[in-house]
Amino acid sequence: MDKMKGEITTISDMFFYDDTLQSMAVNNIVYKDTKKEMEYLKNLDHKIRKTLAHYSFDYEMQLLTTNGLRYSTDAKKLKDLELYTNELWYYKAVNSPDPLYWLSSLRTRYSTREDPNYFSLLRFFRTESSEIAGMIMINIPERFLYDTYQNLTSDNGNVYVVDTEGQIISHTTESMIGHYFYKMPVFYELFGDSNSATIQKSGVPYLFSKYSTDDSSWIVVEEIPMSSILHPLYRIERSIILIALLVCVISILAAAWVSYAISRPLTEVYTAMDEAQGGNFNVVFPRKGFAETQWIADACENFVVRIVSLLNDIKKKEHTKRVTELHFLQMQINPHFMHNTLFSIKCMVDMGRSEEACRMIDALNSMLKNILNCKQQLVSVQEEVDTLKQYTYILQQRYTNSFTFKFLIDDECKDQLILRFILQPIIENAVFHGFSNNRKDGVIVIRIKSKGQYLLLKVTDNGKGMPKEQVDSLTTPDTKDHRHIGLKNIASRLELHYQSDYKFEISSREGKGTTISITLPKYTI
């Protein structure tokens, strides 16, 4: 019913909010010859009916304005429009705070018994000063509402609809429509907090039920004789007694067989499971007995297969870990880096730049000391940054200060532990790949900051960047692209050490630069 009321409201909206109709209703013109206006209203009605052709009900539209407009889709009722203003329901609608006024039964003192019943939606046109300029009504035949629930009515039962004032909106017996059948306080008191109650009608008990929604002002009421409900239960009761006796007899005869048929296959499954627990993962689980026993055997076998698979995964991960650790040891001292650094020192000595050569030797010595003396994978952020500063100093000297390195480290992060040499390959990658075009204004920013329970490590450069395909190859496992092997080894080390509790992200744009971000859980010294 809520859906139907929504559809009626939609029809009303299409008339009420039509700009031309609004103008016709509220202007100060006194209409005498309304042929032009009637033609427009007919065309508007035709257009709306065509638009709403999918609706399963017909409607009647009536219009009455203070400036002389009178219109009804049923021309025979045009003379009754003036009489509406004398009805009590019209007075209630005018004084209602709700702009949509639902009229449960459209009857006037001039209606005959043969006239059909309607329920209606009434709304008023108002001027800018809020004075009533007219009204529009959408009328729906009550029989349409009755057709929506008549199939729910049993032979002895009855279903009908009332509004919140107790007036019957729709009923099997049409003469009952429009009567104020209930005193609603007594009606609600009868039900209390429930939606059903038992009542007596002429000494016969009935199940009295109601249904309504929060959005609806209508209540569906149903009356069903208790005998109609209980009679099938009596037959079911007798049938249950007979079936119970029969089941008891069959159960006694079948108990021994069922017990044997169930227990023996389960015992065999248990024996096989016990053997698997002893380490024999090649055991075969028997499929005998009932389907449930076979399901148990399947579950046990799948469990054993899963255990074997997990053991193989553990072995594979351990192997990968060992290989990655080997790569880590191999990456600690890059022969090309050592050769190029020593060659740069020699050139400085040959050129008489002894102070710069000594500073380079001190930086290399400090860096080698950190590499060779520390056997732990985790170091503090401060230690890692100190090593990186030595490394970046050497790079600046080798490339005649072509790059500027900026270290932005939050003080609260300096005592946190991270994997050693986790940032060095990223800086190396930025120098050798990001600035391979000999750019002279290179800037590499190393940023470490706190992010809740995590640390954010970020290296940003303004180098030449990478295309999207290359970034995808760096973040795709098992890719055959062997460039940037240092970045891929970082991803492997992060996965082995932090499992899934980390993020490794690469963002790059060609000609704009690259940003590599690593998010790690906080470890404190």
C-alpha positions, -999 to +999 in steps of 0.1 A: +000+000+000+029+024+007+040+018-029+006+026-042+004+058-021+038+068-035+025+063-071-006+084-063+017+111-049+038+110-081+006+116-102-004+145-080+032+160-082+031+159-120-001+180-120+006+202-090+041+213-100+033+220-136+043+257-141+014+266-163-012+250-140+003+268-110+001+301-129-035+294-139-045+286-103-029+315-084-032+344-109-058+372-103-077+366-135-114+357-131-121+330-157-154+330-175-146+314-209-122+286-200-120+267-233-083+274-237-076+264-202-097+232-204-079+222-236-045+226-218-057+205-188-069+178-212-035+177-230-017+177-197-038+148-184-032+129-216+006+134-214+007+122-178-014+091-185+009+083-214+039+087-192+024+065-164+010+039-187+028+012-167+007+020-136-019-007-130-047+016-119-068+045-134-073+078-116-096+108-116-083+144-114-104+173-101-095+209-100-113+238-082-098+274-079-111+306-064-107+324-098-133+303-115-114+273-129-134+240-127-121+208-142-128+171-137-116+141-159-151+128-153-173+155-168-204+142-150-189+153-116-180+188-127-212+201-110-202+186-077-169+205-073-186+236-057-202+213-031-169+201-018-162+233+001-193+226+023-180+192+035-164+186+069-134+168+053-127+200+032-126+220+065-102+195+080-079+195+049-077+233+049-066+233+085-042+203+083-005+211+087+003+184+062+005+196+026-007+162+015-041+153+029-054+118+024-092+115+022-102+079+032-137+080+015-147+107-010-185+109-003-206+141-001-241+146+012-251+146-025-236+112-033-260+083-041-257+047-029-249+037-065-219+061-067-186+042-064-163+049-035-130+066-039-100+074-017-083+106-026-051+128-023-060+165-017-036+194-019-040+232-021-026+259-044-016+289-023-006+325-032+026+342-021+008+354+010-002+317+018-039+322+010-057+293-006-061+298-043-076+264-052-073+227-047-064+196-068-076+161-060-064+127-073-092+101-068-086+063-070-115+038-071-117+019-038-122-014-057-086-011-070-074-012-034-097-041-027-083-060-056-048-059-041-058-079-010-090-098-020-070-130-028-057-130+009-093-134+022-102-169+032-137-184+029-145-177+066-121-148+071-122-111+063-096-085+054-102-048+052-084-014+055-091+014+080-073+047+086-060+060+119-093+076+128-111+043+125-129+050+092-131+020+069-113+028+036-118-006+018-140-035+027-154-067+011-189-053+017-190-020-001-218-006+023-192-007+051-169+018+034-168+052+049-182+042+083-162+050+115-161+014+126-136+016+155-128+038+184-091+038+178-080+041+215-100+009+222-086-007+190-050-001+201-057-011+237-070-044+224-037-052+206-013-037+232+023-043+221+013-072+198-001-072+162-027-099+169-053-107+196-082-131+201-117-117+202-152-131+205-178-123+178-212-138+185-196-162+209-172-174+182-134-169+188-115-150+161-079-143+155-078-105+151-046-092+133-034-058+121-005-046+099+008-012+093+041+006+085+057+037+100+052+056+068+015+046+063-016+061+078-036+030+068-040-002+088-048-036+073-071-056+096-078-094+093-103-115+110-100-153+108-121-178+128-099-198+152-116-230+140-102-224+105-067-222+120-069-250+145-088-276+124-057-285+103-037-287+135-060-313+149-055-335+118-018-329+120-018-339+157-035-373+149-011-379+121+019-371+143+008-396+169+005-424+143+038-415+127+055-414+161+043-449+169+055-462+136+089-445+140+094-460+174+089-495+160+112-489+131+138-472+153+140-503+176+145-526+147+170-504+129+190-492+159+215-521+159+221-520+122+225-482+121+249-483+150+271-509+133+269-492+099+280-459+114+306-470+139+327-493+118+335-468+090+343-441+116+366-465+134+385-471+101+387-433+095+400-428+130+427-455+125+438-438+092+439-404+109+460-418+138+485-432+112+487-398+096+494-382+130+523-406+133+539-391+102+525-413+073+510-386+051+505-412+023+477-429+042+445-436+023+412-428+041+384-454+035+352-443+019+325-466+034+292-463+050+269-433+049+275-401+030+283-382+062+311-408+070+325-403+035+324-365+040+344-370+072+369-391+053+372-364+026+377-337+052+404-357+070+422-363+037+420-326+027+433-317+061+464-340+056+469-326+021+467-291+035+493-299+061+517-313+035+511-282+013+519-259+043+551-278+050+562-275+014+554-237+015+575-233+047+604-251+031+601-230+000+600-197+020+630-208+040+649-214+008+638-180-006+649-164+027+683-180+025+687-168-012+676-133-003+700-132+027+728-142+003+718-113-020+719-090+011+754-100+019+765-096-017+750-061-018+769-050+013+800-041-006+795-032-043+829-039-061+821-012-087+814+013-059+846+005-041+866+007-074+851+041-084+855+056-049+892+045-046+898+059-082+882+092-072+905+094-041+936+087-063+926+115-086+922+139-057+957+130-045+972+134-079+955+168-082+968+179-048+934+179-031+947+161-001+921+174+024+892+163+002+910+129-003+913+125+034+877+133+039+867+108+013+889+081+030+873+089+064+838+086+049+846+053+032+863+040+063+833+049+085+809+033+060+830+001+058+832-001+096+794+000+099+791-026+072+817-051+085+812-047+122+774-050+124+760-085+120+724-077+129+698-070+103+680-044+124+697-011+132+684+022+146+672+049+122+700+071+135+727+045+126+712+039+092+711+077+085+747+081+097+758+055+072+737+070+044+753+104+050+788+089+045+775+072+014+759+103+000+790+124+007+811+100-014+785+102-042+786+140-041+824+140-044+825+115-072+799+134-092+813+169-083+782+179-063+758+173-091+732+162-065+718+177-033+708+153-006+683+164+021+677+144+052+644+152+070+643+129+101+618+133+130+635+132+164+610+106+177+620+082+149+657+081+156+656+053+181+632+031+161+647-001+145+646-007+107+663-032+084+699-021+077+707-010+042+670-007+033+674+028+019+709+026+003+698+007-028+669+032-033+694+062-032+718+043-055+689+036-079+679+073-079+715+084-087+723+058-114+689+056-131+671+088-121+699+111-132+715+091-160+709+121-182+737+140-164+713+164-148+731+190-127+703+202-104+694+169-089+677+168-055+672+136-035+651+140-003+652+113+024+622+116+047+615+095+078+585+103+100+560+087+124+526+076+112+507+063+142+520+028+150+541+028+118+572+045+104+571+061+069+604+060+050+603+080+018+629+088-009+620+114-035+640+126-065+634+150-093+651+127-119+638+115-152+612+092-137+599+059-151+570+049-174+540+031-159+550-002-175+584-001-158+568+007-124+545-022-128+574-045-136+591-035-103+559-042-082+550-075-100+564-107-084+586-130-105+590-105-134+617-113-159+629-076-159+664-077-143+668-039-140+666-023-106+675-056-089+682-036-057+646-025-054+633-060-060+656-074-033+643-047-009+607-060-015+618-096-009+636-087+024+605-067+036+582-096+029+604-121+047+609-099+077+575-082+081+553-108+064+522-087+053+526-059+079+543-034+055+538-014+024+563-009-005+550+017-030+566+033-061+552+064-077+568+079-108+561+102-137+584+106-167+602+139-166+590+146-131+608+122-108+602+092-086+590+086-050+595+053-032+577+049+001+581+021+027+557+018+057+570-003+085+557-012+120+576+005+148+603-014+167+620+004+196+656-002+208 
